[in-house]
Amino acid sequence: MKSILTASFFLVATVCFGQSKKVPPTPPLSYLGKTVTVYTTAANTDLRLSQTDKAVFKELAQPTEGEISVFVDPSKTFQSFMGIGAALTDASAETFAKLPKEKQEEFLTAYYDVNKGIGYTLARTNIHSCDFSSGSYTYVTEGDAALTSFNIDHDRQYRIPFIKRVIAAAGGKITTYASPWSPPAFMKSNKSMLRGGKLLPEYSQSWANYYTKFIKAYEKEGIPIWGITVQNEPMATQKWESCIFTAEEERDFLKKYLGPTMAREGLADKKIVVWDHNRDLMFHRANVIFDDPEAAKYAWGMGFHWYEDWSGGLPMYENVGLVQKAFPNKNLLFTEGCAESFDATRYQFWGLGEEYGRSMIHDFNNGSVGWTDWNILLDEKGGPNHVGNFCFAPIHANTQEGSLIYTNSYYYIGHFSKFIRLGAKRIGSAASRSQLLTTSFLNKNGKIAVIVMNQSDKKLDYNLCVGKNAAVVSIPAHAIQTLVL
């Protein structure tokens, strides 16, 4: 994998995390004679984040109807970029621990080194157990509403050492947020962490306290927590850890308990993310929570997943854009997605990567500030998972052989995470044909990263147009490219 070339023009941009000080970028008057470096991953080839071309900009005042073009406008800026990463689950940590030392180092480099790997900067983890744990567990003894028994000893065996290795590999800093799948069984209406149920009203304060204890315990271990989500998938009754919150219940828990408790415990700077479920119902959830000023003041933004198309329908990307337009002061963050129904014969099925490419392009273009994959690493069975809900990860470990298996989704994600860096601003980008999908970002160092994905069965030639100049680029069938200029 080749590192990004540094030759480029430089723009002046002032960007701060979360909020941007708008200093409009001033592109060069002309790109004539400048070069763009092309990196490609393509089906039925050996190309994997490979440098494949250096194209030169020439004059092109007006593209014609017969040409295919990708238009980029650095003067049109949108949301600031907070990162790309994945979930550091119990399953990932346990699998990592089974790898030989040299493969552990390879794994960490592959994900977190921006030159030799794909430069992840974002992470999610679970608050006690989820489906991708070897069993259900909590941090308190049964019935302890006062939380006097609270401890994270369980996580010290695998997950905490794993996260510390990740932080070190990421250069000493990574933005980490945490999500609960269920309160302890005694706090719920069905007296089980599994199969849905609801938080009993009398335990609302105790459950709010639980989040703060988790944050403080992890930070005492040297793992900074950027924020939390209120509840993973609050409208799904699953056979694994789950808990139902209607929109009104989540709103009221946030404004009456969780938000005030975080503030009272000195954690007001931690971000609270609502919803954390699919795109299908997110507009309704946003209206209920964000239209309530007392709830909205505690919410940094909204998290969302991609599983709404499980029944064969199309992904509802437009709902992300609806929330962004309705509530432009709230942030949008993709918090989970994976290919389900694990089958080891499909490791190299090209559709795995293409699903990531489509989602990432559409989600960023609709206002998402970051993108979090599900498990960062799973074993050769798509687990471990205590309820048999096995799935794919971008990298799998064959724990019997001590080897790593890279799926093409790793490379598709890398076309974004390797080239779009913290504090980048999304800029105007559009394709003239539906076969091509595109999004573009202006990095703080002045480099522009343009991602182009070819969904068709044919090789396509297209003009990369910036102002009155264009460079001609070829993209293979079923391929993704990052163009750096």
C-alpha positions in Angstrom: 0.0 0.0 0.0 1.6 3.3 -1.1 1.5 6.4 1.0 -0.1 9.6 -0.2 2.1 11.9 -2.2 2.5 15.3 -0.6 3.0 17.5 -3.7 -0.1 19.7 -3.8 -1.4 23.2 -3.6 -2.3 24.7 -0.3 -5.4 26.5 0.8 -6.1 28.6 3.9 -8.8 27.1 6.1 -9.5 27.4 9.8 -11.3 24.5 11.3 -12.1 23.5 14.9 -13.6 20.2 16.1 -17.4 20.1 15.9 -17.8 23.8 14.9 -16.0 25.6 12.1 -14.8 29.1 11.8 -15.9 29.8 8.2 -12.9 31.1 6.3 -13.9 30.4 2.7 -11.2 28.4 0.9 -9.6 30.3 -2.0 -8.7 27.9 -4.8 -6.1 28.7 -7.3 -7.3 30.8 -10.2 -6.4 27.9 -12.5 -5.6 24.2 -12.2 -4.1 24.2 -15.6 -1.0 21.9 -15.6 -1.6 20.7 -12.0 -1.7 16.9 -11.4 -4.1 14.7 -9.6 -3.0 11.4 -8.1 -5.4 8.5 -8.4 -5.7 5.5 -6.1 -7.9 2.5 -7.1 -9.5 -0.6 -5.7 -11.3 -2.7 -8.4 -13.1 -6.0 -8.8 -11.3 -8.8 -10.7 -7.9 -7.1 -10.4 -5.1 -6.9 -7.9 -5.7 -3.2 -7.3 -6.2 -2.5 -3.6 -5.7 1.1 -2.6 -3.1 1.2 -5.4 -1.7 4.3 -7.1 -2.9 3.8 -10.7 -2.5 7.2 -12.4 -1.3 10.8 -12.3 -3.5 12.9 -14.5 -2.9 16.4 -15.6 -5.5 19.2 -15.7 -6.2 20.8 -19.0 -8.6 23.5 -20.1 -12.3 22.5 -20.4 -14.6 25.4 -20.4 -17.8 23.4 -21.0 -18.3 19.7 -20.7 -20.6 18.2 -23.3 -23.6 15.9 -22.9 -21.7 13.0 -24.4 -19.0 13.1 -21.7 -19.1 11.8 -18.2 -18.0 14.3 -15.6 -17.4 14.6 -11.9 -17.6 18.3 -10.8 -15.8 19.5 -7.6 -16.3 23.0 -6.2 -14.0 23.8 -3.2 -15.8 27.1 -2.6 -19.0 25.3 -1.5 -18.3 23.9 2.0 -20.5 21.9 4.3 -20.0 19.9 7.6 -16.7 19.3 9.3 -15.3 15.8 9.5 -14.8 14.1 12.9 -13.5 10.7 11.8 -14.0 7.1 10.6 -13.6 4.0 12.7 -15.2 0.9 14.1 -16.5 -0.8 17.2 -14.1 -2.2 19.7 -16.3 -4.9 21.1 -15.7 -7.8 23.4 -15.7 -10.1 20.4 -13.0 -8.0 18.7 -10.9 -7.9 21.8 -11.1 -11.6 22.5 -10.2 -12.4 18.9 -7.3 -10.0 18.9 -6.0 -11.7 22.1 -5.8 -15.0 20.2 -3.6 -13.7 17.4 0.2 -14.1 17.5 2.1 -10.9 18.4 3.2 -10.2 14.9 -0.3 -10.4 13.6 -1.6 -8.2 16.3 0.9 -5.6 15.2 -0.1 -6.1 11.6 -3.7 -5.6 12.5 -3.0 -2.4 14.5 -0.9 -1.0 11.6 -3.5 -1.9 9.0 -6.2 0.1 10.8 -4.5 2.9 12.6 -1.3 3.9 10.6 -2.3 6.5 8.1 0.7 5.8 5.9 0.9 2.0 6.0 -2.8 1.5 6.9 -6.1 3.3 6.6 -5.8 5.8 9.5 -8.9 5.2 11.7 -9.6 8.0 14.2 -13.0 7.0 15.7 -14.1 4.2 18.0 -17.3 2.9 19.6 -17.5 0.4 22.5 -20.2 -1.3 24.4 -21.3 -0.5 28.0 -21.3 -4.1 29.5 -22.4 -6.9 27.3 -23.9 -6.9 23.8 -24.6 -9.7 21.3 -20.9 -9.6 20.3 -19.8 -10.7 23.8 -19.1 -14.3 24.8 -22.0 -14.0 27.4 -24.3 -11.5 29.1 -22.8 -9.6 32.0 -23.2 -6.3 33.9 -21.0 -4.2 36.1 -23.2 -4.6 39.2 -24.6 -7.4 41.3 -28.3 -8.3 40.8 -30.6 -5.8 42.5 -27.9 -3.3 43.3 -29.8 -0.1 42.4 -27.4 2.0 44.4 -24.6 0.7 42.2 -22.3 0.2 45.2 -20.9 -3.0 43.6 -20.1 -1.3 40.3 -16.8 -2.4 38.8 -15.4 -3.0 35.3 -13.2 -6.0 36.3 -14.8 -8.1 33.4 -13.4 -5.7 30.8 -9.9 -5.7 32.2 -9.2 -9.2 30.8 -9.6 -8.4 27.1 -11.4 -5.2 26.2 -9.5 -2.6 28.2 -6.0 -3.9 27.2 -7.2 -4.0 23.5 -8.5 -0.4 23.6 -5.2 0.8 25.1 -3.3 -0.9 22.3 -5.6 0.8 19.8 -5.0 4.2 21.4 -1.3 3.7 21.2 -1.4 2.6 17.6 -3.5 5.7 16.8 -0.8 8.0 18.0 -2.1 8.3 21.6 -5.5 9.7 20.8 -8.8 8.3 19.4 -12.3 9.6 19.7 -14.2 6.9 21.7 -17.9 6.8 22.5 -19.9 4.1 24.3 -23.4 2.6 23.9 -25.5 0.4 26.1 -27.5 -2.5 24.7 -29.6 -3.0 27.8 -29.9 -2.0 31.5 -29.3 -4.8 34.0 -32.2 -7.3 34.1 -33.5 -6.1 37.5 -34.1 -2.6 36.1 -36.3 -3.9 33.3 -40.0 -4.8 32.8 -39.2 -8.3 31.4 -36.5 -9.0 34.1 -34.1 -10.0 31.3 -31.3 -8.2 29.4 -32.5 -10.0 26.3 -35.6 -9.8 24.1 -36.5 -6.1 24.5 -38.5 -5.0 27.6 -38.4 -1.5 29.0 -36.6 0.4 31.7 -38.8 0.5 34.8 -39.5 4.1 35.8 -38.3 3.6 39.3 -34.8 2.8 38.0 -34.4 5.8 35.7 -32.1 7.6 38.0 -30.1 4.5 38.8 -29.6 3.8 35.1 -28.6 7.4 34.4 -26.0 7.1 37.2 -24.7 3.9 35.5 -23.5 5.8 32.4 -21.5 8.2 34.5 -19.9 5.4 36.5 -18.9 3.7 33.3 -17.3 6.9 31.9 -15.4 7.6 35.1 -14.2 4.0 35.4 -12.9 3.9 31.9 -11.2 7.3 32.1 -9.5 6.2 35.4 -8.1 3.3 33.2 -6.6 5.9 30.8 -9.4 5.6 28.2 -10.9 9.0 27.5 -14.6 8.8 26.6 -15.8 11.5 24.1 -19.5 10.7 24.5 -22.3 8.1 24.8 -25.4 7.1 23.0 -28.6 6.8 25.0 -29.6 3.3 23.8 -28.5 1.0 21.0 -31.4 0.3 18.6 -34.2 1.5 20.9 -37.0 0.2 18.7 -35.8 -3.3 18.2 -36.8 -6.3 20.3 -33.8 -8.6 19.7 -32.9 -12.1 21.0 -29.8 -10.5 22.4 -29.4 -7.5 24.8 -32.0 -4.9 23.9 -34.4 -2.4 25.5 -37.3 -0.4 24.0 -37.6 3.4 24.3 -40.3 5.2 22.4 -39.4 8.6 21.1 -41.2 10.2 24.0 -39.5 7.9 26.5 -36.1 8.6 25.2 -36.8 12.3 25.2 -38.0 12.3 28.8 -35.2 10.0 30.0 -32.7 12.4 28.4 -34.1 15.6 29.8 -35.2 14.5 33.2 -32.4 12.0 34.1 -29.4 11.4 31.8 -28.7 15.0 30.8 -29.0 16.5 34.3 -27.1 13.6 35.8 -24.2 14.0 33.4 -24.0 17.7 34.2 -24.2 17.1 37.9 -21.4 14.5 37.8 -19.1 16.9 36.0 -19.5 15.3 32.6 -21.4 18.1 30.8 -18.6 18.2 28.2 -19.4 14.6 27.1 -21.5 14.3 24.0 -24.9 12.6 24.2 -26.1 11.0 20.9 -29.8 10.0 20.6 -31.6 7.4 18.5 -28.6 5.1 17.5 -30.9 3.1 15.2 -31.9 2.9 11.5 -32.6 5.6 9.0 -36.2 4.7 8.7 -37.6 6.3 11.8 -34.9 8.9 12.5 -36.9 11.9 11.2 -39.7 11.2 13.6 -37.3 10.6 16.5 -35.5 13.9 15.7 -38.7 15.8 15.7 -39.8 14.5 19.1 -36.5 15.1 20.8 -35.0 18.1 19.1 -38.2 20.1 19.1 -38.2 19.9 22.9 -35.8 22.6 24.1 -35.2 20.9 27.5 -34.2 17.6 25.8 -32.4 19.1 22.8 -30.0 21.1 25.0 -28.4 17.9 26.2 -28.2 16.2 22.7 -25.1 16.7 20.6 -26.8 15.0 17.7 -28.2 11.8 16.3 -26.7 8.4 15.5 -28.0 6.1 12.9 -27.5 2.5 11.4 -28.1 1.1 7.9 -30.3 -2.0 8.6 -33.6 -0.5 7.5 -33.2 -2.3 4.1 -33.2 -5.8 5.6 -36.6 -6.6 4.1 -35.4 -6.0 0.5 -36.2 -2.3 0.3 -33.7 0.5 -0.6 -31.6 2.3 2.0 -33.3 5.5 3.1 -30.4 7.9 2.7 -32.7 10.8 2.2 -33.9 10.7 5.8 -30.4 11.6 6.9 -30.6 14.7 4.8 -34.1 15.6 6.1 -32.8 15.6 9.7 -29.8 17.7 8.7 -32.0 20.3 7.0 -34.6 20.4 9.8 -32.0 20.6 12.6 -28.8 22.1 11.1 -27.3 22.8 14.5 -27.4 19.1 15.5 -24.8 16.6 14.3 -25.3 13.3 12.5 -23.1 10.3 13.0 -23.3 6.9 11.4 -22.9 4.6 14.4 -23.2 1.0 13.1 -23.4 -1.1 10.0 -22.2 -4.5 8.8 -22.9 -7.3 6.4 -25.0 -9.9 8.2 -25.5 -13.7 7.6 -21.8 -14.6 7.9 -20.6 -17.2 5.3 -16.8 -17.9 5.1 -17.1 -18.6 1.4 -18.1 -15.0 0.8 -15.1 -13.2 2.3 -14.2 -11.8 -1.1 -17.7 -11.2 -2.4 -17.4 -7.7 -4.0 -20.8 -6.5 -2.8 -19.4 -6.3 0.8 -17.2 -3.4 -0.1 -19.7 -1.8 -2.5 -22.3 -1.6 0.3 -19.9 0.4 2.4 -19.0 2.7 -0.5 -22.6 3.5 -1.3 -23.5 4.1 2.3 -20.5 6.3 3.1 -20.9 8.5 0.0 -24.6 9.0 0.6 -24.3 9.5 4.3 -21.6 12.1 4.0 -23.4 13.9 1.3 -26.5 14.0 3.5 -24.6 15.6 6.4 -22.9 12.9 8.5 -19.8 14.2 10.3 -18.4 10.7 10.9 -18.9 7.0 10.1 -18.4 4.0 12.5 -18.3 0.5 11.2 -19.5 -2.4 13.5 -16.9 -5.0 14.8 -13.4 -4.0 13.8 -12.3 -7.7 14.0 -14.1 -11.1 14.2 -13.0 -14.7 14.1 -13.3 -17.2 11.3 -16.9 -18.0 12.4 -18.0 -14.3 12.4 -18.0 -14.1 16.2 -17.7 -14.8 19.1 -21.3 -14.1 19.7 -23.4 -15.5 22.5 -26.7 -15.7 20.5 -25.4 -16.9 17.1 -25.8 -13.6 15.4 -22.7 -13.9 13.3 -21.6 -11.3 10.7 -18.8 -10.0 8.6 -16.0 -7.5 9.6 -13.6 -5.8 7.3 -10.8 -8.0 8.7 -11.3 -11.5 10.1 -8.8 -13.6 12.0 -8.4 -17.3 11.5 -7.6 -18.1 15.1 -6.7 -21.7 14.3 -3.9 -20.6 11.9 -3.1 -17.3 13.4 -3.7 -15.4 10.2 -5.7 -12.3 9.1 -8.2 -12.2 6.2 -8.8 -8.9 4.6 -12.2 -8.4 2.9 -12.7 -5.8 0.2 -14.8 -3.7 2.6 -11.5 -2.9 4.4 -10.2 -1.3 1.2 -13.5 0.5 0.4 -13.5 2.1 3.8 -9.8 3.0 3.4 -10.6 5.1 0.3 -12.3 7.5 2.8 -10.5 7.1 6.1 -6.9 7.2 4.7 -7.4 10.4 2.7 -10.0 12.4 4.6 -8.4 13.6 7.8 -9.7 15.2 11.0 -11.1 18.7 10.6 -11.7 18.3 6.8 -14.6 20.1 5.3 -17.0 18.4 2.8 -17.1 20.4 -0.4 -19.4 20.5 -3.4 -19.2 17.3 -5.6 -21.5 15.8 -8.2 -21.4 13.3 -11.0 -23.1 13.7 -14.4 -24.1 10.0 -14.6 -25.8 7.7 -12.1 -23.3 5.0 -12.6 -20.8 7.1 -10.6 -21.2 8.1 -7.0 -19.0 10.8 -5.5 -18.2 12.9 -2.4 -15.3 15.3 -1.8 -13.5 16.8 1.2 -11.0 19.6 1.6 -8.4 18.7 4.2 -6.8 21.3 6.6 -3.5 21.0 4.8 -5.1 22.1 1.5 -5.3 18.7 -0.1 -8.6 17.7 -1.7 -9.8 14.1 -1.6 -12.4 13.2 -4.2 -14.0 9.7 -3.9 -15.5 8.3 -7.0 -17.3 4.9 -7.1 -18.2 3.1 -10.3 -21.3 0.8 -9.7 -21.5 -0.4 -13.3 -20.2 -3.4 -15.2 -18.2 -1.2 -17.6 -14.9 0.7 -17.4 -15.7 4.4 -17.6 -13.7 7.5 -18.6 -14.7 10.7 -16.9 -13.6 14.3 -16.6 -12.6 15.5 -13.1 -13.7 19.1 -13.4 -12.6 21.9 -11.1 -13.5 25.3 -12.4 -12.6 25.6 -16.0 -10.0 22.8 -15.9 -10.4 19.0 -16.1 -8.3 15.9 -15.8 -9.3 12.8 -17.7 -9.5 9.7 -15.5 -10.4 6.0 -16.2 -12.2 3.9 -13.6 -12.6 0.2 -13.9 -15.9 -1.6 -13.6 -17.0 -2.1 -9.9 -14.3 0.0 -8.5 -13.7 2.9 -6.1 -11.1 5.6 -6.5 -9.7 8.4 -4.4 -8.3 11.3 -6.3 -5.9 13.5 -4.4 -5.2 17.0 -5.7 
